[in-house]
Amino acid sequence: MELKIGDIVQLNSGGPNMTVTGFLDKKSGGLVKKGITAGKLNKSETNTNDYAICQWFDNVGSFKEDIFLISTVELKQ
């Protein structure tokens, strides 16, 4: 899937709408999943086809950020 920064996505399994804010390759994405925050890594502005960095607000208005394998999200129209 060809995502770009600013796209609105949702997990394939549902959930909130999220905004794509950057991309990480497999190596960097693996480091995030081990506890290193995405902000400490070199974010890419171009789609690496590995991980998308997404931001959203949960149902109580708290700001959230996480990374997701691009294959696990779908572009919202």
Wavefront OBJ file of the C-alpha trace (Angstrom):
o trace
v 0.000 0.000 0.000
v 1.357 3.420 -0.879
v 0.701 5.644 2.130
v 1.898 9.209 2.556
v 2.208 11.542 5.523
v -1.183 13.014 6.378
v -3.192 10.006 5.220
v -5.964 8.804 7.532
v -5.784 5.083 8.296
v -7.472 2.543 10.530
v -6.366 -0.883 11.694
v -7.717 -3.670 9.495
v -9.471 -4.977 12.614
v -11.128 -1.605 13.354
v -10.467 1.102 15.910
v -9.990 4.872 15.741
v -8.982 6.858 12.693
v -5.252 7.643 12.858
v -3.058 10.130 10.989
v 0.184 8.906 9.387
v 3.057 11.122 10.577
v 6.087 9.229 9.281
v 7.602 5.889 8.388
v 10.216 3.513 9.793
v 12.064 0.639 8.163
v 12.083 -2.875 9.652
v 15.230 -2.304 11.730
v 13.987 0.928 13.302
v 10.482 -0.484 13.759
v 11.921 -3.442 15.636
v 13.760 -1.080 17.977
v 10.532 0.798 18.735
v 8.761 -2.438 19.583
v 11.603 -3.153 22.034
v 10.937 0.122 23.882
v 12.829 2.887 22.070
v 10.468 5.758 21.256
v 9.902 6.586 17.604
v 10.912 10.190 18.285
v 14.496 9.077 18.998
v 14.873 7.384 15.614
v 15.291 8.799 12.136
v 11.785 9.053 10.764
v 11.448 8.894 7.027
v 9.072 11.131 5.108
v 8.791 8.525 2.377
v 6.983 5.213 2.622
v 9.423 2.397 3.412
v 6.654 -0.213 3.091
v 7.495 -1.447 6.586
v 6.026 0.601 9.455
v 3.782 3.664 9.584
v 4.011 6.028 12.560
v 0.464 7.026 13.488
v -1.068 9.542 15.881
v -4.649 9.749 17.160
v -6.812 10.722 20.109
v -8.479 7.953 22.100
v -12.129 7.975 23.210
v -11.322 10.147 26.264
v -9.257 12.679 24.300
v -5.768 11.451 25.241
v -3.099 11.825 22.557
v -1.582 8.542 21.360
v 1.278 7.592 19.027
v 2.439 4.154 17.926
v 3.832 2.317 14.933
v 2.034 -0.293 12.886
v 3.088 -2.630 10.120
v 1.697 -1.093 6.964
v 0.045 -4.412 6.108
v -2.117 -4.081 9.257
v -3.720 -0.735 8.347
v -6.135 0.364 5.637
v -6.476 3.771 4.026
v -9.709 5.543 4.960
v -11.519 7.302 2.117
l 1 2 3 4 5 6 7 8 9 10 11 12 13 14 15 16 17 18 19 20 21 22 23 24 25 26 27 28 29 30 31 32 33 34 35 36 37 38 39 40 41 42 43 44 45 46 47 48 49 50 51 52 53 54 55 56 57 58 59 60 61 62 63 64 65 66 67 68 69 70 71 72 73 74 75 76 77
